[in-house]
Amino acid sequence: MDRPKLEVADVFRRYGQAYRQNHGPSMSAEQRRVMAAIEVCRTAVLGGHLERCDKCGYEHNCFNSCRDRHCPKCQCLARAQWIEHRQAELLDCPYFHVVFTVPGEIAAIAYQNKEVVYDILFKSTAETLKTIAADPKHLGAEIGFFAVLHSWGQNLMHHPHLHCVVPGGGLSADGQRWVHCRARFFLSVRVLSRLFRRFFLESLVKAFNSGKLQFFAALEFLRDPQAFTAKIAALKESEWVVYAKRPFAGPQQVLDYVGRYTHRVAISNNRLIEIDNGQVRFHWKDYRDNSQIKVMDLEADEFIRRFLLHVLPEGFQRIRYYGFLANRDRRKKLALCRQLLGMQTSCQTAPVKGYRELFQELTGRSLTRCPRCQQGQMVIVESLLPARCRIPIPLDSS
């Protein structure tokens, strides 16, 4: 797994200053912070350490990462740690992947009201799944699931949607048995879609009536209650897209597959093809054209604008857990689920692994083997302070 030759950070370093000069007044504090973090990630600005091979004497600097959740370079370890924590929660049952999307009109409102509308998206999705699953006509059980927010499409435009991963069954109302769903079917997406639309629009109206929504520029007309009511009426008549992907082949595939979703950012570095003459070229998958892989060329200014569309409000939780996976009762209810499914009730927690071990498991690359002689081990010999106060400090070898 070779390191990508081009990075989103390269776009920011080359064209970020011009973007700030042209769009500074319209940028949020979070967008400015994310740009700055990605620009300095794994550079001397953040400091790091000096490593030396214990056989051939080869030396290189290893600089610290920014650890920002929007940074394409900083998700590898976070993903590995998340997968490790979820491993003990897998149940011996089918798993389903259900996606909830909103119409373009809602996406526009969401961009100007991210925290409020994204919260409504999570709440409405959770209530929809729990309500339909609890109905004896459909499943008649308490289910558990987690939901992951994505706000982008392959072309980097704003497209908020939730990926939900749901075990195929749940606890009976009395908690005495596990209720299985049909082998290849979870819940009716048509029923889910209609109820999701109702819950979402009801919550959106409540947010409007309580003054929580703001409208600017092209959406300014929605400040008028009559205009907003008319918009809601139109949205009630449109079809909202909820779809279920093919069920996972097994619990391990759940983690392998969903791990890519939980810590994905708007675009990964390996999709970049070229950065030159104020243009950014990258691969994208066109789902409207049989998922063909195509190439898109954007002005650097437009590429940065689209990337920054997906910066989340500070502290916003983009992975949330519900039902018997909710944080409050997770351990107790998971133990009950395992018992009812005839699984081992006590689960041994794997020892916490270090960054280097996790990285090697995930990528197949060793961070300790010398890249030059391929025999020696790289040993940390100095700490490197951030560039502003760059005075190497020898490590205590005692």
C-alpha positions in Angstrom: 0.0 0.0 0.0 2.0 2.9 -1.3 1.5 6.4 -0.1 -0.5 8.5 -2.6 1.7 10.8 -4.7 -0.9 13.6 -4.4 -2.9 14.8 -1.4 -5.7 17.1 -0.6 -3.1 18.9 1.5 -1.2 19.7 -1.7 -4.2 21.5 -3.1 -4.6 23.5 0.1 -0.9 24.4 0.3 -0.9 25.6 -3.3 -4.2 27.3 -3.6 -5.5 27.7 0.0 -4.2 31.2 0.6 -5.8 32.5 -2.6 -9.1 30.8 -1.6 -9.0 32.5 1.8 -8.4 35.9 0.2 -11.4 35.4 -2.2 -13.8 33.7 0.2 -12.6 34.6 3.7 -15.8 36.5 4.8 -18.0 33.5 3.9 -15.8 30.9 5.6 -16.8 29.5 9.0 -14.3 29.2 11.8 -14.5 25.4 11.5 -13.6 25.5 7.8 -10.6 27.7 8.5 -9.5 25.4 11.2 -9.8 22.3 9.0 -7.9 23.9 6.2 -5.1 24.9 8.5 -4.9 21.4 10.1 -4.7 19.6 6.8 -2.1 22.0 5.4 0.4 21.3 8.3 -0.4 17.6 8.8 2.8 15.5 9.0 5.0 18.5 8.5 7.7 20.1 10.6 5.1 22.6 11.8 3.7 19.9 14.2 7.0 18.5 15.3 7.7 14.8 15.5 10.7 12.5 16.1 13.9 11.4 14.4 14.3 7.6 13.7 17.5 5.8 13.0 18.0 2.2 11.7 19.8 0.0 14.3 21.7 -1.8 11.4 22.5 0.5 8.5 22.2 3.8 10.3 19.7 5.3 7.9 17.8 8.2 9.4 14.5 9.9 8.6 12.1 12.4 10.3 8.6 11.3 11.3 6.3 14.3 11.7 3.1 14.3 13.8 -0.4 14.2 12.3 -3.1 16.8 12.8 -5.7 14.1 13.9 -8.5 16.1 12.4 -11.5 13.9 11.4 -11.7 15.7 8.1 -8.1 14.9 7.1 -7.6 12.1 4.6 -4.3 11.1 6.1 -5.6 10.8 9.7 -8.4 8.2 9.4 -6.3 5.0 9.2 -5.6 4.5 12.9 -9.1 5.8 13.9 -10.7 3.3 11.6 -8.6 0.4 13.0 -9.4 1.3 16.6 -13.1 1.6 15.8 -13.1 -1.8 14.2 -11.3 -3.3 17.1 -13.9 -1.9 19.6 -16.8 -3.1 17.5 -15.4 -6.6 17.1 -16.8 -7.7 20.5 -20.3 -6.4 19.7 -20.9 -8.6 16.6 -23.9 -11.0 16.9 -24.4 -14.3 15.2 -27.1 -13.1 12.8 -27.5 -11.5 9.4 -26.7 -7.8 9.1 -28.4 -5.3 6.8 -27.2 -1.9 5.4 -30.0 0.6 5.0 -29.4 4.1 3.6 -31.7 7.1 4.3 -31.4 10.1 1.9 -33.2 13.5 1.7 -34.3 15.5 -1.3 -32.1 18.2 -2.8 -34.4 20.9 -1.3 -33.7 19.6 2.2 -30.0 19.3 1.4 -29.9 23.0 0.7 -31.7 23.8 4.0 -29.3 21.4 5.8 -26.2 23.2 4.5 -27.3 26.5 6.1 -28.4 24.7 9.3 -26.1 21.8 9.6 -26.3 21.0 13.3 -30.1 21.4 13.5 -31.0 19.5 10.3 -28.4 16.8 10.7 -29.8 16.1 14.2 -33.2 15.8 12.7 -31.9 13.4 10.1 -30.5 11.2 12.9 -33.6 11.4 15.0 -36.1 10.8 12.2 -34.1 7.8 10.9 -33.8 6.2 14.4 -37.5 6.7 15.1 -38.5 5.3 11.8 -36.4 2.1 12.2 -37.4 1.6 15.8 -41.1 2.2 15.1 -41.5 -0.1 12.1 -39.4 -2.8 13.7 -41.5 -2.7 16.9 -44.7 -3.2 14.9 -45.8 -6.9 15.1 -46.9 -6.7 11.5 -43.3 -6.2 10.5 -40.9 -7.6 13.1 -42.3 -7.0 16.6 -38.9 -6.5 18.3 -36.5 -4.0 19.7 -33.6 -3.6 17.3 -30.2 -2.1 17.7 -28.2 -0.3 15.1 -25.6 2.4 14.4 -25.9 5.2 11.9 -23.1 7.1 10.1 -23.6 10.5 8.5 -22.2 11.2 5.1 -22.8 14.6 3.5 -21.2 14.1 0.1 -21.6 12.4 -3.2 -18.8 11.1 -5.4 -18.6 14.5 -7.2 -18.1 16.2 -3.8 -21.5 18.0 -4.0 -23.6 18.3 -0.8 -25.7 15.1 -0.5 -26.5 14.3 3.2 -27.5 10.7 3.9 -27.2 8.2 6.7 -25.7 4.7 6.4 -27.4 2.4 9.0 -26.1 -1.1 9.9 -28.7 -3.2 11.5 -28.6 -6.8 12.9 -31.3 -8.9 11.3 -33.5 -9.3 14.3 -34.1 -8.0 17.8 -35.3 -8.6 21.3 -38.9 -9.5 21.9 -41.0 -7.1 24.0 -40.6 -9.2 27.1 -36.9 -9.7 26.5 -37.3 -13.5 26.6 -36.4 -14.4 23.0 -34.6 -13.3 19.9 -36.9 -12.4 17.0 -35.4 -13.3 13.6 -36.2 -11.4 10.5 -36.5 -13.2 7.1 -33.2 -14.4 5.8 -32.9 -12.0 2.8 -35.3 -9.2 4.0 -35.2 -6.8 6.8 -38.0 -4.2 6.6 -40.1 -2.8 3.8 -38.2 0.2 2.3 -41.5 1.6 1.0 -42.9 1.7 4.5 -39.7 3.1 5.9 -39.6 5.8 3.3 -43.1 7.1 4.0 -42.7 7.2 7.8 -39.2 8.7 7.5 -40.6 11.5 5.4 -43.4 12.2 7.9 -41.1 12.2 11.0 -38.5 14.4 9.3 -40.9 17.0 8.0 -42.7 17.2 11.4 -39.4 17.8 13.1 -38.4 20.4 10.5 -41.6 22.3 11.0 -41.1 22.3 14.8 -37.6 23.7 14.3 -38.9 26.4 12.1 -41.7 27.4 14.5 -39.2 27.6 17.4 -36.9 29.9 15.4 -34.0 27.4 15.1 -33.7 27.6 11.3 -31.9 30.3 9.4 -32.1 31.1 5.7 -29.8 33.1 3.5 -29.2 34.1 -0.1 -31.3 31.9 -2.4 -33.2 30.5 0.5 -34.0 33.8 2.1 -37.6 33.6 0.9 -38.2 30.7 3.3 -38.2 33.1 6.2 -41.8 33.8 5.3 -44.1 31.3 7.1 -46.4 30.9 4.1 -43.4 30.2 1.8 -42.0 27.7 4.2 -45.4 26.0 4.6 -45.7 25.7 0.8 -42.3 24.2 0.6 -43.2 21.6 3.2 -46.4 20.8 1.4 -44.5 20.1 -1.8 -42.0 17.9 0.0 -44.8 15.8 1.4 -45.8 14.8 -2.1 -42.4 13.8 -3.3 -40.8 10.4 -2.9 -38.0 10.1 -0.5 -35.3 7.6 -1.1 -34.6 4.9 1.4 -32.9 1.7 0.1 -31.5 -1.4 1.5 -28.3 -2.9 0.1 -27.7 -6.6 -0.1 -27.2 -8.2 3.3 -23.7 -8.8 4.5 -22.2 -12.2 3.9 -21.2 -12.4 7.6 -20.4 -10.4 10.7 -16.7 -9.9 9.7 -17.8 -8.4 6.4 -19.8 -5.9 8.4 -16.7 -4.5 10.0 -14.5 -4.7 6.9 -17.2 -2.9 4.8 -18.6 -0.4 7.3 -15.1 0.5 8.6 -14.7 2.2 5.2 -17.8 4.2 5.8 -17.3 5.2 9.4 -14.1 7.1 8.9 -14.4 8.1 5.3 -13.9 11.8 4.4 -15.3 13.7 1.4 -12.5 12.5 -0.9 -9.5 10.2 -0.3 -6.0 11.1 -1.5 -5.8 8.1 -3.7 -8.6 9.4 -6.0 -6.5 12.4 -7.0 -4.9 12.2 -10.4 -3.3 15.6 -11.1 -2.9 19.1 -9.6 -1.6 21.6 -12.0 -2.4 25.0 -13.6 -5.1 25.8 -11.1 -6.9 22.5 -11.8 -7.6 19.4 -9.8 -8.3 16.2 -11.6 -9.8 13.1 -9.7 -11.6 9.9 -10.2 -15.3 9.6 -9.3 -18.0 6.9 -9.6 -21.1 7.9 -11.6 -23.9 5.9 -9.9 -26.4 7.3 -12.5 -24.4 5.7 -15.3 -24.0 2.1 -14.2 -21.4 3.1 -11.5 -18.8 3.9 -14.2 -15.5 5.3 -13.0 -15.0 8.7 -14.6 -12.6 11.6 -14.4 -13.6 15.1 -13.2 -11.7 18.3 -13.7 -12.4 21.2 -11.3 -10.9 24.6 -10.8 -8.8 24.4 -7.6 -11.1 27.1 -6.1 -14.2 25.0 -6.8 -12.5 21.8 -5.5 -11.7 23.5 -2.2 -15.2 25.0 -2.0 -16.8 21.5 -2.4 -14.4 19.9 0.1 -15.3 22.5 2.7 -19.0 21.9 2.2 -18.6 18.8 4.3 -16.9 20.3 7.4 -19.0 19.4 10.4 -19.8 21.7 13.3 -17.3 21.3 16.1 -18.2 18.5 18.5 -20.9 17.1 16.2 -21.2 13.3 16.5 -21.4 11.7 13.1 -21.6 8.1 14.4 -24.5 7.3 16.7 -25.9 4.2 18.3 -29.5 3.2 19.0 -31.8 0.6 20.4 -30.0 -2.2 22.2 -26.7 -0.7 20.9 -27.4 2.7 22.6 -24.5 3.6 25.0 -26.6 3.5 28.2 -27.7 -0.1 28.1 -25.3 -1.6 25.5 -23.3 -4.0 27.6 -26.3 -5.4 29.4 -28.5 -5.8 26.4 -25.7 -7.2 24.2 -25.1 -9.9 26.8 -28.8 -10.8 26.7 -28.8 -10.9 22.9 -25.8 -13.2 22.9 -27.4 -15.4 25.4 -30.6 -15.7 23.4 -28.7 -16.4 20.2 -26.8 -19.2 22.0 -23.5 -17.3 21.8 -20.7 -17.1 24.4 -22.1 -14.6 26.9 -18.8 -13.3 28.2 -16.6 -11.7 25.6 -12.9 -11.3 26.2 -11.7 -7.8 25.4 -8.6 -7.9 23.2 -5.5 -6.2 24.6 -5.1 -2.6 23.4 -2.7 -2.5 20.5 -0.2 0.3 19.8 -0.3 2.5 16.7 2.5 0.7 14.9 0.9 -2.8 15.4 -2.6 -1.5 14.3 -1.1 0.2 11.2 0.7 -2.9 10.1 -2.4 -5.0 10.5 -4.5 -2.6 8.5 -2.0 -1.7 5.7 0.5 -4.6 5.6 3.3 -2.1 6.0 5.7 -2.1 9.0 6.5 1.2 10.5 9.5 -0.2 12.3 11.4 -2.0 9.5 14.1 0.1 7.9 12.9 1.2 4.4 16.5 1.2 3.1 18.0 -2.1 4.2 14.7 -3.9 5.0 16.5 -5.7 7.9 17.1 -3.3 10.7 14.5 -1.7 13.0 13.9 2.0 13.1 14.6 3.4 16.6 13.5 6.8 17.9 16.6 8.8 18.8 15.3 12.4 19.1 12.1 14.3 19.6 11.5 17.2 17.2 9.6 20.2 18.6 7.2 22.1 16.4 8.9 24.3 13.8 8.4 27.5 15.7 10.6 26.3 18.5 12.6 23.7 16.6 15.4 22.5 19.0 15.9 18.7 18.9 15.7 17.1 22.4 17.6 13.8 22.8 15.5 11.1 24.3 16.5 9.7 27.7 18.0 6.4 26.9 18.4 5.3 30.5 
